[in-house]
Amino acid sequence: MILCNKPAPTRLLTPPLLSKVMISKGTLFALSLFPYIGFLWYISRSTQMPRLALYGFYGTLVFVAVTIPAGIYAQVHYGEQLANIDWLHGGAESFLTISNILIVLGFGQAVIKANRE
């Protein structure tokens, strides 16, 4: 049932704080590392975390460490974003793929082990 055919004003749809405070992608990215490092610290101390999955989560930091210089290289040498340089982007993304595989294998092993017990 439609009560009103008028579209909602766009001004109400945007958060008021967002229009006043602009945070750069780089700043947001750097700030997002702190909760992730806290997450890694927490799961590193857990005895229930499968080791292989833990390595996968740490591998995500390796992916970040590889992606940043790859992005800089793409910008400096090609004048493009990393996503536009296929060979460089694919190489960087392979680290994320390996990390994800380790996480899945680690939790898969944990499920198999739990089913045996």
C-alpha positions in Angstrom: 0.0 0.0 0.0 1.5 3.3 -1.1 0.7 6.2 1.2 2.6 8.9 -0.6 4.0 9.2 -4.1 6.6 11.8 -3.1 10.2 10.5 -2.9 11.9 10.9 0.5 14.1 14.0 0.7 17.7 13.0 0.1 18.9 15.3 2.9 17.2 13.0 5.5 18.9 9.9 4.0 22.4 11.0 4.5 24.0 11.0 8.0 24.5 14.5 9.2 27.9 13.8 10.6 29.1 12.3 7.4 28.6 15.5 5.5 30.6 17.4 8.0 33.5 15.0 8.7 35.2 13.4 5.8 37.5 10.5 6.6 40.0 9.5 4.0 40.1 5.9 2.8 43.7 5.6 4.0 42.8 6.8 7.5 39.8 4.5 7.7 42.0 1.6 6.5 44.7 2.4 9.1 42.2 2.6 11.9 40.6 -0.7 10.9 43.9 -2.5 11.5 43.7 -1.9 15.3 40.5 -4.0 15.9 41.9 -6.7 13.6 45.2 -6.8 15.5 43.1 -7.0 18.7 41.2 -9.9 17.2 44.4 -11.7 16.3 45.8 -11.2 19.8 42.6 -12.6 21.2 42.4 -15.7 19.0 46.2 -16.3 19.4 45.6 -17.0 23.1 42.6 -19.2 22.5 43.2 -22.9 22.9 40.2 -23.7 20.7 41.4 -21.8 17.6 42.8 -24.2 15.0 46.4 -23.4 14.3 46.0 -23.6 10.5 43.1 -21.1 10.7 45.1 -18.9 12.9 47.9 -18.9 10.3 45.2 -17.9 7.7 44.1 -15.0 9.8 47.7 -13.8 10.1 48.1 -14.3 6.4 45.5 -11.6 5.9 48.0 -9.2 7.4 50.5 -10.5 4.9 48.0 -9.7 2.2 47.7 -6.2 3.5 51.5 -5.8 3.8 51.8 -6.9 0.1 48.9 -4.9 -1.2 50.0 -1.5 0.1 53.4 -1.5 -1.7 51.8 -3.1 -4.8 49.2 -0.2 -4.9 52.0 2.3 -4.5 53.9 0.7 -7.3 50.9 0.6 -9.6 50.3 4.3 -8.9 53.9 5.4 -9.4 54.9 3.2 -12.4 51.6 3.0 -14.2 49.6 6.0 -13.0 46.7 3.6 -12.2 45.0 2.0 -9.3 46.1 -1.4 -8.3 42.8 -3.0 -9.5 43.6 -1.8 -13.0 47.0 -3.6 -13.3 46.0 -7.2 -13.7 49.3 -9.0 -13.1 50.0 -6.9 -10.0 46.5 -7.1 -8.6 46.3 -10.8 -9.2 49.6 -11.4 -7.4 48.5 -9.4 -4.4 45.1 -11.1 -4.3 46.8 -14.5 -4.3 47.9 -13.8 -0.8 44.3 -13.3 0.3 43.3 -16.5 -1.5 46.0 -18.5 0.3 44.9 -16.9 3.6 41.3 -17.9 3.0 42.2 -21.4 2.0 44.2 -21.8 5.3 41.2 -20.5 7.3 38.8 -22.9 5.6 41.2 -25.9 5.9 41.9 -25.1 9.6 38.2 -24.9 10.5 37.5 -27.9 8.4 40.0 -30.0 10.3 38.5 -28.7 13.6 35.1 -29.9 12.5 36.4 -33.3 11.5 38.3 -33.6 14.8 35.2 -32.6 16.8 33.0 -35.2 14.9 35.5 -38.0 15.8 35.4 -37.2 19.5 
